[in-house]
Amino acid sequence: MKENRRTRRTRQFLRDAFLSLLKEKRYEDISVQDIIKRADVARSTFYAHYVDKEDLLVGRQGVFASNLGGHAELMAHEEKRRESVLSTRDWFHHIRAQRDILKIIARDSAMDLAMKNLRDILRADIQVKVEKLLPEDGALPPVLVVDYLTDSLMSLLKWWVKQGMTYSPEQMDEIFQRLVTPGISSMSIIKT
């Protein structure tokens, strides 16, 4: 269902208010009351759009997710451009688009929430890819392969963010490929 203009505008007011508060205070010190006061909306308006401040930070319509673009959009875009079976380039582009938000939340528990949310999204994406790649002989448990790849990618993403994102998304995808492809190939888990 498509959002109307008023809904989009209200959510943007709330996200902007929350981001401005995050620049001033730690996530733990911000209340829903602070957010609605800054956004100049009623409490009922806040709860019509978000469950709580965590939902505003990492929910489907939250601050962190709003710049990531739709997960379905990302997967569709990747399908069109099949350089690698496990391409991560688009994920690195999307995370780089979050640079300003990551700088704001890097100092407190908001970063942990964002990374947990990101891991869940990445895991779902990788699971779809792995299901298409694994042979049906059951040599390795699919959940193990999915978790291995997800955690490898998360480690790389966290390292990249700590390094100030000095490498390009293309370079980071190449690093990911060089790290995980030989192991996966040597275990003969990918369908040929």
CNS distance restraints for C-alpha pairs under 8 A (distance, minus, plus):
assign (resid   3 and name CA) (resid   7 and name CA) 6.18 0.50 0.50
assign (resid   3 and name CA) (resid   8 and name CA) 6.44 0.50 0.50
assign (resid   4 and name CA) (resid   8 and name CA) 6.39 0.50 0.50
assign (resid   5 and name CA) (resid   9 and name CA) 6.07 0.50 0.50
assign (resid   6 and name CA) (resid  10 and name CA) 6.07 0.50 0.50
assign (resid   7 and name CA) (resid  11 and name CA) 6.15 0.50 0.50
assign (resid   8 and name CA) (resid  12 and name CA) 6.12 0.50 0.50
assign (resid   9 and name CA) (resid  13 and name CA) 6.20 0.50 0.50
assign (resid  10 and name CA) (resid  14 and name CA) 6.31 0.50 0.50
assign (resid  11 and name CA) (resid  15 and name CA) 6.11 0.50 0.50
assign (resid  11 and name CA) (resid  49 and name CA) 6.98 0.50 0.50
assign (resid  11 and name CA) (resid  61 and name CA) 7.68 0.50 0.50
assign (resid  12 and name CA) (resid  16 and name CA) 5.93 0.50 0.50
assign (resid  13 and name CA) (resid  17 and name CA) 6.03 0.50 0.50
assign (resid  13 and name CA) (resid  39 and name CA) 5.62 0.50 0.50
assign (resid  14 and name CA) (resid  18 and name CA) 6.09 0.50 0.50
assign (resid  14 and name CA) (resid  35 and name CA) 6.85 0.50 0.50
assign (resid  14 and name CA) (resid  36 and name CA) 7.24 0.50 0.50
assign (resid  14 and name CA) (resid  39 and name CA) 5.54 0.50 0.50
assign (resid  14 and name CA) (resid  46 and name CA) 7.56 0.50 0.50
assign (resid  14 and name CA) (resid  56 and name CA) 7.96 0.50 0.50
assign (resid  15 and name CA) (resid  19 and name CA) 6.10 0.50 0.50
assign (resid  15 and name CA) (resid  56 and name CA) 6.95 0.50 0.50
assign (resid  15 and name CA) (resid  57 and name CA) 7.99 0.50 0.50
assign (resid  15 and name CA) (resid  62 and name CA) 6.84 0.50 0.50
assign (resid  15 and name CA) (resid  63 and name CA) 5.50 0.50 0.50
assign (resid  16 and name CA) (resid  20 and name CA) 6.15 0.50 0.50
assign (resid  16 and name CA) (resid  39 and name CA) 7.69 0.50 0.50
assign (resid  17 and name CA) (resid  21 and name CA) 6.25 0.50 0.50
assign (resid  17 and name CA) (resid  35 and name CA) 5.95 0.50 0.50
assign (resid  17 and name CA) (resid  36 and name CA) 7.91 0.50 0.50
assign (resid  17 and name CA) (resid  38 and name CA) 5.48 0.50 0.50
assign (resid  17 and name CA) (resid  39 and name CA) 5.20 0.50 0.50
assign (resid  18 and name CA) (resid  22 and name CA) 6.14 0.50 0.50
assign (resid  18 and name CA) (resid  35 and name CA) 5.73 0.50 0.50
assign (resid  18 and name CA) (resid  38 and name CA) 7.94 0.50 0.50
assign (resid  19 and name CA) (resid  23 and name CA) 6.42 0.50 0.50
assign (resid  19 and name CA) (resid  63 and name CA) 7.62 0.50 0.50
assign (resid  19 and name CA) (resid 101 and name CA) 7.80 0.50 0.50
assign (resid  19 and name CA) (resid 104 and name CA) 7.84 0.50 0.50
assign (resid  20 and name CA) (resid  24 and name CA) 6.80 0.50 0.50
assign (resid  21 and name CA) (resid  25 and name CA) 5.93 0.50 0.50
assign (resid  21 and name CA) (resid  30 and name CA) 7.23 0.50 0.50
assign (resid  21 and name CA) (resid  34 and name CA) 7.99 0.50 0.50
assign (resid  21 and name CA) (resid  35 and name CA) 7.51 0.50 0.50
assign (resid  22 and name CA) (resid  26 and name CA) 6.09 0.50 0.50
assign (resid  22 and name CA) (resid  27 and name CA) 6.19 0.50 0.50
assign (resid  22 and name CA) (resid  30 and name CA) 7.76 0.50 0.50
assign (resid  22 and name CA) (resid 104 and name CA) 6.51 0.50 0.50
assign (resid  22 and name CA) (resid 105 and name CA) 6.88 0.50 0.50
assign (resid  23 and name CA) (resid 104 and name CA) 5.90 0.50 0.50
assign (resid  25 and name CA) (resid  29 and name CA) 6.32 0.50 0.50
assign (resid  25 and name CA) (resid  30 and name CA) 6.82 0.50 0.50
assign (resid  26 and name CA) (resid  30 and name CA) 6.80 0.50 0.50
assign (resid  26 and name CA) (resid 107 and name CA) 7.70 0.50 0.50
assign (resid  26 and name CA) (resid 108 and name CA) 6.29 0.50 0.50
assign (resid  27 and name CA) (resid 105 and name CA) 7.72 0.50 0.50
assign (resid  27 and name CA) (resid 108 and name CA) 6.61 0.50 0.50
assign (resid  27 and name CA) (resid 109 and name CA) 6.73 0.50 0.50
assign (resid  27 and name CA) (resid 110 and name CA) 5.86 0.50 0.50
assign (resid  28 and name CA) (resid 109 and name CA) 7.41 0.50 0.50
assign (resid  30 and name CA) (resid  34 and name CA) 6.21 0.50 0.50
assign (resid  30 and name CA) (resid  35 and name CA) 7.45 0.50 0.50
assign (resid  31 and name CA) (resid  35 and name CA) 6.55 0.50 0.50
assign (resid  31 and name CA) (resid  53 and name CA) 7.46 0.50 0.50
assign (resid  32 and name CA) (resid  36 and name CA) 6.21 0.50 0.50
assign (resid  32 and name CA) (resid  52 and name CA) 7.17 0.50 0.50
assign (resid  32 and name CA) (resid  53 and name CA) 6.30 0.50 0.50
assign (resid  33 and name CA) (resid  37 and name CA) 6.03 0.50 0.50
assign (resid  33 and name CA) (resid  43 and name CA) 7.51 0.50 0.50
assign (resid  34 and name CA) (resid  38 and name CA) 6.15 0.50 0.50
assign (resid  35 and name CA) (resid  39 and name CA) 6.04 0.50 0.50
assign (resid  36 and name CA) (resid  40 and name CA) 5.63 0.50 0.50
assign (resid  36 and name CA) (resid  41 and name CA) 5.25 0.50 0.50
assign (resid  36 and name CA) (resid  42 and name CA) 6.38 0.50 0.50
assign (resid  36 and name CA) (resid  43 and name CA) 6.31 0.50 0.50
assign (resid  36 and name CA) (resid  46 and name CA) 6.77 0.50 0.50
assign (resid  37 and name CA) (resid  41 and name CA) 6.72 0.50 0.50
assign (resid  41 and name CA) (resid  45 and name CA) 6.30 0.50 0.50
assign (resid  41 and name CA) (resid  46 and name CA) 7.13 0.50 0.50
assign (resid  42 and name CA) (resid  46 and name CA) 6.62 0.50 0.50
assign (resid  43 and name CA) (resid  47 and name CA) 6.42 0.50 0.50
assign (resid  44 and name CA) (resid  48 and name CA) 6.03 0.50 0.50
assign (resid  45 and name CA) (resid  49 and name CA) 6.69 0.50 0.50
assign (resid  46 and name CA) (resid  50 and name CA) 5.96 0.50 0.50
assign (resid  47 and name CA) (resid  51 and name CA) 5.73 0.50 0.50
assign (resid  47 and name CA) (resid  52 and name CA) 7.28 0.50 0.50
assign (resid  50 and name CA) (resid  55 and name CA) 5.76 0.50 0.50
assign (resid  50 and name CA) (resid  56 and name CA) 5.90 0.50 0.50
assign (resid  51 and name CA) (resid  55 and name CA) 5.80 0.50 0.50
assign (resid  51 and name CA) (resid  56 and name CA) 7.70 0.50 0.50
assign (resid  52 and name CA) (resid  56 and name CA) 6.48 0.50 0.50
assign (resid  53 and name CA) (resid  57 and name CA) 6.19 0.50 0.50
assign (resid  54 and name CA) (resid  58 and name CA) 6.03 0.50 0.50
assign (resid  54 and name CA) (resid  59 and name CA) 7.08 0.50 0.50
assign (resid  54 and name CA) (resid 113 and name CA) 7.82 0.50 0.50
assign (resid  55 and name CA) (resid  59 and name CA) 4.22 0.50 0.50
assign (resid  55 and name CA) (resid  60 and name CA) 7.67 0.50 0.50
assign (resid  55 and name CA) (resid  61 and name CA) 7.86 0.50 0.50
assign (resid  55 and name CA) (resid  62 and name CA) 6.16 0.50 0.50
assign (resid  56 and name CA) (resid  61 and name CA) 7.02 0.50 0.50
assign (resid  56 and name CA) (resid  62 and name CA) 4.31 0.50 0.50
assign (resid  56 and name CA) (resid  63 and name CA) 6.16 0.50 0.50
assign (resid  57 and name CA) (resid  62 and name CA) 4.88 0.50 0.50
assign (resid  57 and name CA) (resid  63 and name CA) 4.95 0.50 0.50
assign (resid  57 and name CA) (resid  64 and name CA) 5.84 0.50 0.50
assign (resid  57 and name CA) (resid  65 and name CA) 7.96 0.50 0.50
assign (resid  57 and name CA) (resid 110 and name CA) 7.62 0.50 0.50
assign (resid  57 and name CA) (resid 114 and name CA) 7.45 0.50 0.50
assign (resid  58 and name CA) (resid  62 and name CA) 5.11 0.50 0.50
assign (resid  58 and name CA) (resid  63 and name CA) 6.40 0.50 0.50
assign (resid  58 and name CA) (resid  64 and name CA) 5.37 0.50 0.50
assign (resid  58 and name CA) (resid  65 and name CA) 6.12 0.50 0.50
assign (resid  58 and name CA) (resid 113 and name CA) 7.01 0.50 0.50
assign (resid  58 and name CA) (resid 114 and name CA) 5.89 0.50 0.50
assign (resid  58 and name CA) (resid 117 and name CA) 6.36 0.50 0.50
assign (resid  59 and name CA) (resid  63 and name CA) 7.86 0.50 0.50
assign (resid  59 and name CA) (resid  64 and name CA) 7.79 0.50 0.50
assign (resid  59 and name CA) (resid  65 and name CA) 6.74 0.50 0.50
assign (resid  60 and name CA) (resid  65 and name CA) 5.89 0.50 0.50
assign (resid  60 and name CA) (resid  66 and name CA) 7.52 0.50 0.50
assign (resid  61 and name CA) (resid  65 and name CA) 6.23 0.50 0.50
assign (resid  61 and name CA) (resid  66 and name CA) 5.90 0.50 0.50
assign (resid  62 and name CA) (resid  66 and name CA) 5.82 0.50 0.50
assign (resid  63 and name CA) (resid  67 and name CA) 7.39 0.50 0.50
assign (resid  64 and name CA) (resid  68 and name CA) 7.03 0.50 0.50
assign (resid  64 and name CA) (resid  98 and name CA) 7.30 0.50 0.50
assign (resid  64 and name CA) (resid 101 and name CA) 7.19 0.50 0.50
assign (resid  64 and name CA) (resid 114 and name CA) 6.77 0.50 0.50
assign (resid  65 and name CA) (resid  69 and name CA) 6.87 0.50 0.50
assign (resid  67 and name CA) (resid  94 and name CA) 7.53 0.50 0.50
assign (resid  67 and name CA) (resid  97 and name CA) 6.74 0.50 0.50
assign (resid  67 and name CA) (resid  98 and name CA) 6.49 0.50 0.50
assign (resid  68 and name CA) (resid  94 and name CA) 5.40 0.50 0.50
assign (resid  68 and name CA) (resid  95 and name CA) 7.16 0.50 0.50
assign (resid  68 and name CA) (resid  97 and name CA) 7.32 0.50 0.50
assign (resid  68 and name CA) (resid  98 and name CA) 7.29 0.50 0.50
assign (resid  69 and name CA) (resid  73 and name CA) 6.96 0.50 0.50
assign (resid  69 and name CA) (resid  74 and name CA) 7.22 0.50 0.50
assign (resid  69 and name CA) (resid  94 and name CA) 7.72 0.50 0.50
assign (resid  70 and name CA) (resid  74 and name CA) 6.33 0.50 0.50
assign (resid  71 and name CA) (resid  75 and name CA) 6.35 0.50 0.50
assign (resid  71 and name CA) (resid 121 and name CA) 7.66 0.50 0.50
assign (resid  72 and name CA) (resid  76 and name CA) 6.11 0.50 0.50
assign (resid  73 and name CA) (resid  77 and name CA) 6.07 0.50 0.50
assign (resid  74 and name CA) (resid  78 and name CA) 6.20 0.50 0.50
assign (resid  74 and name CA) (resid  90 and name CA) 7.08 0.50 0.50
assign (resid  75 and name CA) (resid  79 and name CA) 6.17 0.50 0.50
assign (resid  75 and name CA) (resid 125 and name CA) 7.49 0.50 0.50
assign (resid  76 and name CA) (resid  80 and name CA) 6.61 0.50 0.50
assign (resid  77 and name CA) (resid  81 and name CA) 6.74 0.50 0.50
assign (resid  78 and name CA) (resid  82 and name CA) 6.47 0.50 0.50
assign (resid  78 and name CA) (resid  87 and name CA) 7.71 0.50 0.50
assign (resid  78 and name CA) (resid  90 and name CA) 7.22 0.50 0.50
assign (resid  82 and name CA) (resid  87 and name CA) 7.61 0.50 0.50
assign (resid  83 and name CA) (resid  87 and name CA) 6.88 0.50 0.50
assign (resid  85 and name CA) (resid 129 and name CA) 7.67 0.50 0.50
assign (resid  86 and name CA) (resid 126 and name CA) 7.77 0.50 0.50
assign (resid  86 and name CA) (resid 129 and name CA) 7.10 0.50 0.50
assign (resid  86 and name CA) (resid 177 and name CA) 7.69 0.50 0.50
assign (resid  87 and name CA) (resid 173 and name CA) 6.70 0.50 0.50
assign (resid  87 and name CA) (resid 177 and name CA) 7.69 0.50 0.50
assign (resid  88 and name CA) (resid  92 and name CA) 6.51 0.50 0.50
assign (resid  88 and name CA) (resid 173 and name CA) 5.37 0.50 0.50
assign (resid  88 and name CA) (resid 176 and name CA) 7.63 0.50 0.50
assign (resid  89 and name CA) (resid  93 and name CA) 6.34 0.50 0.50
assign (resid  89 and name CA) (resid 169 and name CA) 5.52 0.50 0.50
assign (resid  89 and name CA) (resid 170 and name CA) 5.72 0.50 0.50
assign (resid  89 and name CA) (resid 172 and name CA) 7.28 0.50 0.50
assign (resid  89 and name CA) (resid 173 and name CA) 5.04 0.50 0.50
assign (resid  90 and name CA) (resid  94 and name CA) 6.15 0.50 0.50
assign (resid  90 and name CA) (resid 169 and name CA) 7.57 0.50 0.50
assign (resid  91 and name CA) (resid  95 and name CA) 6.13 0.50 0.50
assign (resid  92 and name CA) (resid  96 and name CA) 6.08 0.50 0.50
assign (resid  92 and name CA) (resid 157 and name CA) 7.55 0.50 0.50
assign (resid  92 and name CA) (resid 169 and name CA) 4.87 0.50 0.50
assign (resid  92 and name CA) (resid 170 and name CA) 7.93 0.50 0.50
assign (resid  92 and name CA) (resid 172 and name CA) 7.17 0.50 0.50
assign (resid  92 and name CA) (resid 173 and name CA) 7.44 0.50 0.50
assign (resid  93 and name CA) (resid  97 and name CA) 6.35 0.50 0.50
assign (resid  93 and name CA) (resid 169 and name CA) 5.61 0.50 0.50
assign (resid  94 and name CA) (resid  98 and name CA) 6.71 0.50 0.50
assign (resid  95 and name CA) (resid  99 and name CA) 6.80 0.50 0.50
assign (resid  96 and name CA) (resid 165 and name CA) 7.21 0.50 0.50
assign (resid  96 and name CA) (resid 169 and name CA) 7.86 0.50 0.50
assign (resid  98 and name CA) (resid 102 and name CA) 6.01 0.50 0.50
assign (resid  99 and name CA) (resid 103 and name CA) 6.24 0.50 0.50
assign (resid 100 and name CA) (resid 104 and name CA) 6.44 0.50 0.50
assign (resid 101 and name CA) (resid 105 and name CA) 6.30 0.50 0.50
assign (resid 102 and name CA) (resid 106 and name CA) 5.57 0.50 0.50
assign (resid 102 and name CA) (resid 111 and name CA) 7.11 0.50 0.50
assign (resid 103 and name CA) (resid 107 and name CA) 7.95 0.50 0.50
assign (resid 105 and name CA) (resid 109 and name CA) 7.73 0.50 0.50
assign (resid 105 and name CA) (resid 110 and name CA) 5.54 0.50 0.50
assign (resid 105 and name CA) (resid 111 and name CA) 5.33 0.50 0.50
assign (resid 106 and name CA) (resid 110 and name CA) 7.33 0.50 0.50
assign (resid 106 and name CA) (resid 111 and name CA) 5.31 0.50 0.50
assign (resid 107 and name CA) (resid 111 and name CA) 7.29 0.50 0.50
assign (resid 108 and name CA) (resid 112 and name CA) 7.64 0.50 0.50
assign (resid 109 and name CA) (resid 113 and name CA) 6.49 0.50 0.50
assign (resid 110 and name CA) (resid 114 and name CA) 6.19 0.50 0.50
assign (resid 111 and name CA) (resid 115 and name CA) 6.08 0.50 0.50
assign (resid 112 and name CA) (resid 116 and name CA) 6.11 0.50 0.50
assign (resid 113 and name CA) (resid 117 and name CA) 6.16 0.50 0.50
assign (resid 114 and name CA) (resid 118 and name CA) 6.04 0.50 0.50
assign (resid 115 and name CA) (resid 119 and name CA) 6.02 0.50 0.50
assign (resid 116 and name CA) (resid 120 and name CA) 6.37 0.50 0.50
assign (resid 117 and name CA) (resid 121 and name CA) 6.42 0.50 0.50
assign (resid 118 and name CA) (resid 122 and name CA) 6.06 0.50 0.50
assign (resid 119 and name CA) (resid 123 and name CA) 5.88 0.50 0.50
assign (resid 119 and name CA) (resid 150 and name CA) 7.00 0.50 0.50
assign (resid 119 and name CA) (resid 151 and name CA) 7.87 0.50 0.50
assign (resid 119 and name CA) (resid 154 and name CA) 6.71 0.50 0.50
assign (resid 120 and name CA) (resid 124 and name CA) 6.34 0.50 0.50
assign (resid 121 and name CA) (resid 125 and name CA) 6.41 0.50 0.50
assign (resid 122 and name CA) (resid 126 and name CA) 6.06 0.50 0.50
assign (resid 122 and name CA) (resid 150 and name CA) 6.43 0.50 0.50
assign (resid 123 and name CA) (resid 127 and name CA) 5.91 0.50 0.50
assign (resid 123 and name CA) (resid 146 and name CA) 6.72 0.50 0.50
assign (resid 123 and name CA) (resid 147 and name CA) 7.14 0.50 0.50
assign (resid 123 and name CA) (resid 150 and name CA) 5.49 0.50 0.50
assign (resid 124 and name CA) (resid 128 and name CA) 6.47 0.50 0.50
assign (resid 125 and name CA) (resid 129 and name CA) 6.62 0.50 0.50
assign (resid 126 and name CA) (resid 130 and name CA) 6.01 0.50 0.50
assign (resid 126 and name CA) (resid 146 and name CA) 6.19 0.50 0.50
assign (resid 126 and name CA) (resid 149 and name CA) 7.37 0.50 0.50
assign (resid 126 and name CA) (resid 150 and name CA) 6.83 0.50 0.50
assign (resid 127 and name CA) (resid 131 and name CA) 6.07 0.50 0.50
assign (resid 127 and name CA) (resid 143 and name CA) 7.99 0.50 0.50
assign (resid 127 and name CA) (resid 146 and name CA) 5.60 0.50 0.50
assign (resid 128 and name CA) (resid 132 and name CA) 6.67 0.50 0.50
assign (resid 129 and name CA) (resid 133 and name CA) 6.41 0.50 0.50
assign (resid 130 and name CA) (resid 134 and name CA) 5.89 0.50 0.50
assign (resid 130 and name CA) (resid 142 and name CA) 7.25 0.50 0.50
assign (resid 130 and name CA) (resid 145 and name CA) 7.56 0.50 0.50
assign (resid 130 and name CA) (resid 146 and name CA) 6.69 0.50 0.50
assign (resid 131 and name CA) (resid 142 and name CA) 7.39 0.50 0.50
assign (resid 133 and name CA) (resid 189 and name CA) 7.60 0.50 0.50
assign (resid 133 and name CA) (resid 190 and name CA) 5.08 0.50 0.50
assign (resid 133 and name CA) (resid 191 and name CA) 5.35 0.50 0.50
assign (resid 134 and name CA) (resid 142 and name CA) 7.44 0.50 0.50
assign (resid 134 and name CA) (resid 189 and name CA) 5.58 0.50 0.50
assign (resid 134 and name CA) (resid 190 and name CA) 5.11 0.50 0.50
assign (resid 134 and name CA) (resid 191 and name CA) 5.80 0.50 0.50
assign (resid 135 and name CA) (resid 189 and name CA) 6.32 0.50 0.50
assign (resid 135 and name CA) (resid 190 and name CA) 6.38 0.50 0.50
assign (resid 135 and name CA) (resid 191 and name CA) 5.35 0.50 0.50
assign (resid 139 and name CA) (resid 189 and name CA) 7.25 0.50 0.50
assign (resid 140 and name CA) (resid 144 and name CA) 7.27 0.50 0.50
assign (resid 140 and name CA) (resid 145 and name CA) 7.29 0.50 0.50
assign (resid 140 and name CA) (resid 189 and name CA) 7.32 0.50 0.50
assign (resid 141 and name CA) (resid 145 and name CA) 6.71 0.50 0.50
assign (resid 142 and name CA) (resid 146 and name CA) 6.13 0.50 0.50
assign (resid 143 and name CA) (resid 147 and name CA) 6.07 0.50 0.50
assign (resid 144 and name CA) (resid 148 and name CA) 6.00 0.50 0.50
assign (resid 145 and name CA) (resid 149 and name CA) 6.15 0.50 0.50
assign (resid 146 and name CA) (resid 150 and name CA) 5.98 0.50 0.50
assign (resid 147 and name CA) (resid 151 and name CA) 5.89 0.50 0.50
assign (resid 148 and name CA) (resid 152 and name CA) 6.04 0.50 0.50
assign (resid 149 and name CA) (resid 153 and name CA) 6.11 0.50 0.50
assign (resid 149 and name CA) (resid 180 and name CA) 7.47 0.50 0.50
assign (resid 150 and name CA) (resid 154 and name CA) 6.09 0.50 0.50
assign (resid 151 and name CA) (resid 155 and name CA) 6.03 0.50 0.50
assign (resid 152 and name CA) (resid 156 and name CA) 6.30 0.50 0.50
assign (resid 152 and name CA) (resid 176 and name CA) 8.00 0.50 0.50
assign (resid 152 and name CA) (resid 180 and name CA) 7.92 0.50 0.50
assign (resid 153 and name CA) (resid 157 and name CA) 6.08 0.50 0.50
assign (resid 153 and name CA) (resid 176 and name CA) 6.99 0.50 0.50
assign (resid 154 and name CA) (resid 158 and name CA) 6.07 0.50 0.50
assign (resid 155 and name CA) (resid 159 and name CA) 6.14 0.50 0.50
assign (resid 156 and name CA) (resid 160 and name CA) 6.07 0.50 0.50
assign (resid 156 and name CA) (resid 172 and name CA) 7.97 0.50 0.50
assign (resid 156 and name CA) (resid 176 and name CA) 7.42 0.50 0.50
assign (resid 157 and name CA) (resid 161 and name CA) 6.20 0.50 0.50
assign (resid 158 and name CA) (resid 162 and name CA) 6.21 0.50 0.50
assign (resid 159 and name CA) (resid 163 and name CA) 6.17 0.50 0.50
assign (resid 160 and name CA) (resid 164 and name CA) 6.49 0.50 0.50
assign (resid 160 and name CA) (resid 165 and name CA) 5.13 0.50 0.50
assign (resid 160 and name CA) (resid 166 and name CA) 7.50 0.50 0.50
assign (resid 160 and name CA) (resid 167 and name CA) 7.47 0.50 0.50
assign (resid 160 and name CA) (resid 172 and name CA) 7.98 0.50 0.50
assign (resid 161 and name CA) (resid 165 and name CA) 5.26 0.50 0.50
assign (resid 167 and name CA) (resid 171 and name CA) 6.00 0.50 0.50
assign (resid 167 and name CA) (resid 172 and name CA) 6.49 0.50 0.50
assign (resid 168 and name CA) (resid 172 and name CA) 6.28 0.50 0.50
assign (resid 169 and name CA) (resid 173 and name CA) 6.10 0.50 0.50
assign (resid 170 and name CA) (resid 174 and name CA) 6.23 0.50 0.50
assign (resid 171 and name CA) (resid 175 and name CA) 6.25 0.50 0.50
assign (resid 172 and name CA) (resid 176 and name CA) 6.19 0.50 0.50
assign (resid 173 and name CA) (resid 177 and name CA) 6.14 0.50 0.50
assign (resid 174 and name CA) (resid 178 and name CA) 6.13 0.50 0.50
assign (resid 175 and name CA) (resid 179 and name CA) 6.14 0.50 0.50
assign (resid 176 and name CA) (resid 180 and name CA) 6.16 0.50 0.50
assign (resid 177 and name CA) (resid 181 and name CA) 5.33 0.50 0.50
assign (resid 178 and name CA) (resid 182 and name CA) 6.93 0.50 0.50
assign (resid 179 and name CA) (resid 183 and name CA) 7.68 0.50 0.50
assign (resid 180 and name CA) (resid 184 and name CA) 6.25 0.50 0.50
assign (resid 181 and name CA) (resid 185 and name CA) 5.90 0.50 0.50
assign (resid 182 and name CA) (resid 186 and name CA) 5.93 0.50 0.50
assign (resid 183 and name CA) (resid 187 and name CA) 6.37 0.50 0.50
assign (resid 184 and name CA) (resid 188 and name CA) 6.64 0.50 0.50
assign (resid 184 and name CA) (resid 189 and name CA) 6.26 0.50 0.50
assign (resid 184 and name CA) (resid 190 and name CA) 7.09 0.50 0.50
assign (resid 185 and name CA) (resid 189 and name CA) 6.62 0.50 0.50
assign (resid 185 and name CA) (resid 190 and name CA) 6.62 0.50 0.50
